[in-house]
Amino acid sequence: MSDEETQGEGAARRFRTIGITVLAAAAAGAALALIIKSQMTRHRRDLFSPNTLQRLAALGYMGGEPPTVDNIMLLRDFISWEPRRLLRKRAEALLSRMESEAKRLEEVRERAG
């Protein structure tokens, strides 16, 4: 076997390894996206859970969400439904922050447009 053939086989092996690595990373990314989507759905559903700790965790999750109309309406519904004062107060603080951010974003859009 010549040196050129050996080098060609080595390059093909490296290319194959890189291709398998890229495919594995893409598959892992797709699986992670599905997991995140299911977690988001679960956290929104847990906001009205009978378990207080699940509701608290769901509020923590909502704290990291953007101030969309859906999220603001969801928090308003939660506040009117929630029997525990501590969780209502936490939701009210989140709602106030989201409404302020939404108002600020709207003002920025108006100035830009």
Secondary structure per residue as TSV (DSSP state, phi and psi in degrees):
chain	resnum	aa	ss	phi	psi
A	1	M	-	360.0	138.8
A	2	S	-	-87.1	165.9
A	3	D	H	-62.7	-35.1
A	4	E	H	-65.8	-40.4
A	5	E	H	-65.7	-40.9
A	6	T	H	-64.0	-42.3
A	7	Q	H	-65.7	-38.8
A	8	G	H	-63.4	-41.4
A	9	E	H	-66.3	-39.6
A	10	G	H	-64.5	-40.5
A	11	A	H	-66.7	-40.2
A	12	A	H	-64.3	-40.3
A	13	R	H	-64.6	-43.2
A	14	R	H	-63.5	-42.7
A	15	F	H	-61.8	-42.8
A	16	R	H	-63.3	-43.4
A	17	T	H	-62.9	-42.9
A	18	I	H	-63.8	-43.1
A	19	G	H	-61.5	-44.0
A	20	I	H	-64.4	-39.8
A	21	T	H	-63.9	-43.3
A	22	V	H	-63.9	-43.2
A	23	L	H	-63.8	-41.2
A	24	A	H	-64.8	-40.5
A	25	A	H	-65.7	-39.7
A	26	A	H	-65.2	-41.7
A	27	A	H	-64.3	-41.5
A	28	A	H	-64.3	-40.5
A	29	G	H	-63.0	-41.6
A	30	A	H	-65.4	-41.8
A	31	A	H	-63.7	-41.5
A	32	L	H	-63.2	-40.7
A	33	A	H	-61.6	-41.4
A	34	L	H	-64.9	-40.5
A	35	I	H	-64.0	-44.8
A	36	I	H	-62.7	-42.2
A	37	K	H	-62.6	-42.4
A	38	S	H	-68.0	-35.6
A	39	Q	H	-65.4	-39.6
A	40	M	H	-62.1	-44.8
A	41	T	H	-62.5	-43.8
A	42	R	H	-63.1	-43.8
A	43	H	H	-64.0	-39.5
A	44	R	H	-65.5	-39.6
A	45	R	H	-67.9	-37.8
A	46	D	H	-68.1	-13.7
A	47	L	T	-60.2	-27.9
A	48	F	T	-112.0	26.5
A	49	S	-	-70.7	152.2
A	50	P	S	-70.7	-17.9
A	51	N	S	-85.9	121.9
A	52	T	H	-61.1	-41.6
A	53	L	H	-66.0	-35.0
A	54	Q	H	-66.8	-38.0
A	55	R	H	-65.7	-40.3
A	56	L	H	-63.3	-43.7
A	57	A	H	-63.1	-40.1
A	58	A	H	-64.0	-37.0
A	59	L	H	-65.4	-39.2
A	60	G	H	-60.3	-41.2
A	61	Y	H	-63.8	-45.3
A	62	M	H	-61.7	-29.0
A	63	G	H	-61.8	-24.7
A	64	G	T	-95.5	-0.2
A	65	E	S	-85.2	155.0
A	66	P	-	-72.8	158.6
A	67	P	-	-80.2	74.0
A	68	T	-	-90.8	164.1
A	69	V	H	-59.8	-43.1
A	70	D	H	-60.2	-44.3
A	71	N	H	-66.4	-38.8
A	72	I	H	-65.4	-44.4
A	73	M	H	-64.9	-39.0
A	74	L	H	-61.5	-44.2
A	75	L	H	-66.0	-37.4
A	76	R	H	-63.0	-43.5
A	77	D	H	-62.0	-42.4
A	78	F	H	-62.4	-43.6
A	79	I	H	-61.2	-41.8
A	80	S	H	-71.8	-22.6
A	81	W	H	-92.9	-33.8
A	82	E	-	-64.6	124.0
A	83	P	-	-80.8	-23.0
A	84	R	-	-90.1	127.6
A	85	R	H	-61.5	-41.9
A	86	L	H	-60.2	-44.2
A	87	L	H	-70.8	-35.6
A	88	R	H	-61.3	-44.2
A	89	K	H	-62.8	-41.4
A	90	R	H	-62.8	-44.1
A	91	A	H	-65.5	-38.2
A	92	E	H	-63.3	-39.6
A	93	A	H	-65.0	-42.9
A	94	L	H	-62.4	-43.7
A	95	L	H	-61.5	-44.6
A	96	S	H	-60.6	-44.1
A	97	R	H	-63.4	-45.0
A	98	M	H	-63.5	-41.9
A	99	E	H	-64.4	-40.6
A	100	S	H	-63.2	-44.7
A	101	E	H	-63.9	-41.3
A	102	A	H	-63.7	-41.5
A	103	K	H	-64.6	-42.7
A	104	R	H	-63.7	-43.3
A	105	L	H	-63.1	-38.6
A	106	E	H	-65.1	-40.3
A	107	E	H	-64.4	-39.7
A	108	V	H	-64.1	-41.9
A	109	R	H	-63.7	-39.2
A	110	E	H	-65.3	-40.0
A	111	R	H	-67.9	-36.8
A	112	A	H	-74.8	-31.3
A	113	G	-	-102.3	360.0
